[in-house]
Amino acid sequence: MNKISNMPELIKLDKVTLKRTCLDFAETRVNVILENVSHIEEFLPAFANSNHSIEDETNYINICNERWNNKEAYNYSVFENSTGEFIGNFTLFSHSLPKKVYEFGYWLAQNKQGNGYITQIVKALEKFAEELLDFNRLIIVCNEVNKKSAQIAIRNGYLFEHKAFCADIEGNSLCFVKLKNKKGFKELNNLQDDLKSIYHIDL
């Protein structure tokens, strides 16, 4: 079975730098997570809570390293270039290896939003996905109440495809996609108004 191609452990961009998440970052990551726990819980309730500990984060990082080494997923810690501060997390992972489907997952400290950081990262990792992964489909999924994340997807050329109804967590998820197949992507674009009406969403 094909795996994700090797990805760089360090990616320097204009506004932020992505570094492969490692145990050296555990304490810093926990501090920022706890400072933003109410913000993160609202959209990613399964990821963090007020009891999130160094042990929890260490276990998470160990899993990230295992998946990285298996070329299944790439987890980056995001650092702001102007301050050097850790400000969030961004992951590129395989959604379906045989079908070359990949998904972006991320969170950003609340006080660092609105600076175009996520947009810059999405664009950069899209290029890697195109060059190294030969993707057929890229996915951004967000909680339906997370309008900012939905707008990031839309501004970066992703189209709404469907709503996932989640019984196990509060709130449903919206799925946005970018397709390599131009004909299919054009057809999906023509269906945007109908899909939004069917799922009763306002974007």
ABEGO torsion letter per residue (X at the ends): XBBBBBBBABBBBAABBBBBBBAAAAAAAAAAAAAAAAAAAAABAAABBAABBAAAAAAAAAAAAAAAAAGABBBBBBBBAAAGBBAEBBBBBBABAAAGBBBBBBBBBAAABGAGAAAAAAAAAAAAAAAAAGBABBBBBBBAABAAAAAAAAAAGBBBABBBBBAABBEBBBBBBBBABAAAAAAAAAAAAAAAAAAGBBX
